[in-house]
Amino acid sequence: MEEYVVYILASSKTEKLYKGHTSNLIERFKSHNALSEKGWTIRYRPWRVVFVRFFKTKKEAMCFEKYLKT
């Protein structure tokens, strides 16, 4: 069974936070810190994980992520 994770990243250079959800936190973290070549998160690298919460369904994870962003 696949688990979903809501996570918050904090920029080590600034006070910026990034909130998201994924089914593979390790790969997503690598993407934010090294693999991506464009996008909002590359400007604030390096990132560190400051919060994670696991959910059984994608819908639950998406609802909680939306809650954090409001």
Backbone bond lengths (Angstrom), bond angles and torsions (degrees), N, CA, C in turn:
res aa  C-N    CA-C-N  psi(-1)  N-CA   C-N-CA  omega(-1)  CA-C   N-CA-C  phi
1 M - - - 1.452 - - 1.521 109.60 -
2 E 1.294 116.02 133.42 1.458 121.33 -178.28 1.528 110.32 -82.82
3 E 1.327 115.48 136.59 1.465 121.31 175.38 1.518 108.88 -104.36
4 Y 1.306 115.20 154.26 1.457 121.19 176.99 1.515 108.79 -119.26
5 V 1.308 115.57 146.49 1.459 122.02 -175.73 1.522 109.30 -125.30
6 V 1.318 115.99 133.01 1.460 121.45 167.21 1.510 105.33 -100.02
7 Y 1.320 115.88 132.85 1.460 119.79 -175.57 1.523 110.68 -134.37
8 I 1.319 114.53 156.18 1.461 121.54 172.34 1.517 106.61 -125.74
9 L 1.325 114.69 129.03 1.456 121.62 175.68 1.516 108.20 -107.79
10 A 1.318 116.47 146.77 1.460 122.32 175.21 1.524 107.72 -119.77
11 S 1.314 115.21 135.63 1.461 120.27 177.90 1.518 109.09 -74.39
12 S 1.323 115.76 134.82 1.460 119.67 177.26 1.529 112.09 -76.13
13 K 1.341 117.21 -17.88 1.470 121.17 -178.78 1.524 113.03 -93.30
14 T 1.327 116.94 -30.42 1.459 120.65 -175.26 1.521 109.77 -133.23
15 E 1.291 116.48 -173.31 1.463 121.93 177.37 1.527 111.62 -92.75
16 K 1.313 118.51 13.40 1.463 122.46 -176.89 1.523 111.54 -70.71
17 L 1.333 115.17 142.05 1.456 122.42 173.58 1.517 108.57 -119.01
18 Y 1.325 116.03 148.46 1.454 121.82 175.86 1.517 107.67 -128.90
19 K 1.338 116.20 130.33 1.462 121.44 -179.56 1.517 108.50 -116.29
20 G 1.329 116.17 136.48 1.452 119.75 179.39 1.513 111.93 -159.66
21 H 1.335 115.21 179.08 1.463 120.30 175.10 1.525 108.97 -136.32
22 T 1.322 115.48 155.48 1.452 120.94 -177.49 1.524 109.56 -162.18
23 S 1.316 115.84 165.95 1.463 120.39 171.99 1.529 110.38 -103.31
24 N 1.345 116.82 -2.70 1.464 120.87 179.52 1.533 108.90 -142.70
25 L 1.310 116.36 87.86 1.466 121.40 -174.08 1.524 112.42 -62.25
26 I 1.316 118.20 -39.89 1.465 120.83 -177.20 1.531 110.38 -61.86
27 E 1.320 117.21 -49.22 1.466 120.42 -179.71 1.521 111.50 -66.29
28 R 1.322 116.82 -37.96 1.469 119.94 179.47 1.524 110.16 -66.02
29 F 1.330 117.35 -40.57 1.457 121.77 178.00 1.527 110.42 -62.85
30 K 1.337 116.75 -43.16 1.469 120.17 175.98 1.522 110.78 -59.34
31 S 1.314 115.69 -41.37 1.461 120.22 -179.94 1.531 111.08 -61.30
32 H 1.315 117.00 -46.10 1.465 120.69 179.98 1.529 111.67 -64.10
33 N 1.319 117.62 -36.35 1.460 120.93 -173.78 1.523 115.57 -93.80
34 A 1.316 118.50 -22.47 1.465 117.84 -173.03 1.526 115.36 -143.66
35 L 1.310 118.43 -41.29 1.454 120.48 -168.74 1.528 114.64 -79.42
36 S 1.309 117.61 -39.51 1.465 120.57 -177.11 1.521 111.25 -65.94
37 E 1.316 115.13 140.69 1.465 120.59 178.99 1.517 112.45 -109.46
38 K 1.335 117.14 -6.89 1.449 120.45 175.91 1.517 108.82 -149.27
39 G 1.312 115.63 164.19 1.455 120.28 179.20 1.519 112.33 119.68
40 W 1.312 114.69 170.69 1.460 122.18 -175.52 1.521 112.21 -64.05
41 T 1.328 117.83 -39.93 1.466 120.03 -171.92 1.524 114.13 -71.61
42 I 1.335 118.78 -21.26 1.473 118.09 -177.56 1.525 112.08 -69.56
43 R 1.326 117.37 -24.25 1.474 120.22 -178.85 1.520 113.73 -70.98
44 Y 1.329 116.52 -18.67 1.465 120.12 -172.82 1.528 112.46 -117.43
45 R 1.312 117.44 18.46 1.467 121.67 177.96 1.516 111.18 -64.55
46 P 1.286 120.06 152.32 1.457 128.63 -2.71 1.529 111.94 -82.30
47 W 1.328 114.84 155.09 1.457 123.10 178.63 1.522 109.41 -106.78
48 R 1.325 115.02 153.46 1.463 120.33 171.66 1.535 107.57 -131.67
49 V 1.304 116.45 146.48 1.465 121.49 179.59 1.527 107.77 -79.54
50 V 1.343 116.24 126.66 1.471 120.10 179.69 1.526 112.45 -116.79
51 F 1.340 117.03 -9.94 1.460 119.97 -179.09 1.523 109.04 -157.96
52 V 1.330 116.96 138.13 1.468 122.51 170.60 1.523 108.66 -141.75
53 R 1.318 115.21 145.04 1.463 121.51 173.97 1.518 107.67 -144.50
54 F 1.314 117.04 131.54 1.460 122.82 -175.61 1.525 111.21 -95.68
55 F 1.340 114.85 145.56 1.458 122.56 179.05 1.520 109.41 -134.36
56 K 1.320 115.80 153.25 1.463 120.58 179.89 1.522 112.53 -81.91
57 T 1.341 117.09 -26.51 1.469 119.48 -178.60 1.522 110.72 -126.82
58 K 1.319 114.33 154.28 1.464 120.42 177.56 1.529 110.43 -63.89
59 K 1.322 116.40 -37.95 1.466 120.69 -179.69 1.529 111.23 -60.39
60 E 1.337 116.81 -44.10 1.469 120.47 178.26 1.527 110.76 -61.69
61 A 1.332 115.99 -43.39 1.464 120.43 -179.70 1.526 110.92 -63.62
62 M 1.322 116.52 -43.51 1.465 120.30 -178.93 1.529 111.06 -65.11
63 C 1.317 117.47 -38.68 1.472 120.94 178.56 1.523 110.99 -65.12
64 F 1.332 116.71 -41.94 1.466 119.56 179.52 1.526 110.97 -68.76
65 E 1.336 117.73 -39.88 1.455 120.48 176.06 1.526 110.59 -59.56
66 K 1.317 116.85 -44.30 1.476 121.19 178.16 1.524 110.35 -60.54
67 Y 1.335 116.61 -41.91 1.454 121.20 177.80 1.544 110.89 -59.07
68 L 1.331 116.92 -43.92 1.462 120.47 179.77 1.526 112.09 -64.87
69 K 1.310 116.64 -32.64 1.465 120.66 -176.10 1.530 113.23 -81.50
70 T 1.340 117.03 -10.66 1.471 119.73 -179.92 1.506 111.47 -100.38
